Amino acid sequence: MDQACGLVFRYLDENNYYITRANALEGNVRLYHVKDGRRTQIASWSGAVTGNWHELRVDAREDRIQVHWGGSQIIDATDRTFTAPGKVGVWTKADSVTYFDDLTIMPL
């Protein structure tokens, strides 16, 4: 039913992290932080999000976060909620059937 996937980064625990997610049903990519279990939207982009293969990339340096979709930068935001390194992972929503391929993590 749902069609969403994303990347979690600077993950400290299940209640504190950043997430960028793409949603094909809503036609958008959004950037959030989750602090103390409460999600807050930082930025959003609306455009062609389909259920096909796409590249979703996040570059996080200090308080600057850039999100790329399909090879183009779509979000350029600043947020100081979490500036220390953390874990990185993949995310899916509800009953989305999502496949991830070629997850690469590297220092900037």
C-alpha positions as CSV (number, residue, x, y, z in Angstrom):
1,M,0.0,0.0,0.0
2,D,2.7,2.5,1.0
3,Q,5.7,3.4,-1.2
4,A,8.4,5.0,0.9
5,C,12.0,4.5,1.7
6,G,14.8,6.5,3.3
7,L,18.2,6.8,4.9
8,V,18.8,7.3,8.7
9,F,22.0,9.0,9.7
10,R,23.6,10.4,12.8
11,Y,21.6,7.8,14.6
12,L,22.2,7.8,18.3
13,D,19.2,5.6,19.4
14,E,15.6,4.8,18.4
15,N,14.5,8.3,19.6
16,N,17.3,10.5,18.3
17,Y,18.4,10.6,14.6
18,Y,18.0,12.3,11.2
19,I,16.1,10.7,8.4
20,T,15.5,11.7,4.8
21,R,12.8,9.7,3.1
22,A,11.3,9.5,-0.4
23,N,7.5,8.9,-0.8
24,A,6.2,7.9,-4.2
25,L,2.5,8.3,-3.1
26,E,3.1,11.8,-1.9
27,G,5.6,12.8,-4.6
28,N,8.2,14.2,-2.2
29,V,11.5,13.8,-0.4
30,R,11.6,15.1,3.1
31,L,14.3,15.7,5.7
32,Y,13.5,15.3,9.4
33,H,15.2,15.1,12.8
34,V,13.7,12.9,15.5
35,K,14.6,14.2,18.9
36,D,13.4,12.5,22.1
37,G,11.0,10.5,19.9
38,R,9.4,13.5,18.3
39,R,9.8,14.0,14.5
40,T,10.2,17.5,13.1
41,Q,10.4,18.4,9.4
42,I,13.4,20.4,8.4
43,A,13.0,20.7,4.6
44,S,10.9,19.2,1.8
45,W,11.1,18.8,-2.0
46,S,8.2,17.9,-4.3
47,G,8.8,16.2,-7.6
48,A,8.9,13.0,-9.5
49,V,9.3,10.2,-7.0
50,T,8.4,6.8,-8.6
51,G,8.6,3.2,-7.5
52,N,11.6,2.5,-9.7
53,W,15.3,2.5,-8.9
54,H,16.7,5.8,-7.7
55,E,19.8,7.2,-6.0
56,L,19.1,8.8,-2.6
57,R,22.2,10.4,-1.1
58,V,22.8,12.5,2.0
59,D,25.9,14.6,2.7
60,A,26.2,15.8,6.3
61,R,29.0,18.1,7.3
62,E,28.7,19.8,10.7
63,D,25.3,21.5,10.6
64,R,24.8,21.4,6.8
65,I,22.8,18.6,5.3
66,Q,22.4,18.1,1.5
67,V,20.0,15.6,0.1
68,H,20.4,14.3,-3.5
69,W,17.7,12.5,-5.5
70,G,18.5,10.9,-8.8
71,G,21.9,12.6,-9.0
72,S,20.5,16.1,-8.3
73,Q,20.8,18.1,-5.1
74,I,17.2,18.8,-4.0
75,I,17.6,19.9,-0.4
76,D,20.3,22.1,1.2
77,A,19.5,22.8,4.9
78,T,21.2,23.5,8.2
79,D,20.3,22.0,11.5
80,R,22.2,21.8,14.7
81,T,20.1,19.2,16.5
82,F,22.8,16.4,16.1
83,T,26.3,17.4,14.9
84,A,28.3,14.4,16.3
85,P,28.8,11.2,14.2
86,G,26.3,8.4,14.6
87,K,25.2,5.2,12.9
88,V,23.8,5.0,9.4
89,G,21.0,2.8,8.1
90,V,18.1,2.3,5.7
91,W,14.4,2.9,6.5
92,T,11.1,1.8,5.2
93,K,7.6,2.9,6.0
94,A,4.7,0.7,7.0
95,D,4.0,-2.0,4.4
96,S,6.3,-0.6,1.7
97,V,8.2,-3.2,-0.3
98,T,11.6,-1.6,-0.7
99,Y,14.9,-2.9,-2.1
100,F,18.2,-1.3,-1.3
101,D,21.3,-1.8,-3.3
102,D,24.9,-0.5,-3.1
103,L,24.7,1.3,0.3
104,T,28.0,3.3,0.5
105,I,29.2,5.2,3.6
106,M,32.3,7.4,3.4
107,P,33.8,10.4,5.2
108,L,33.4,13.7,3.4
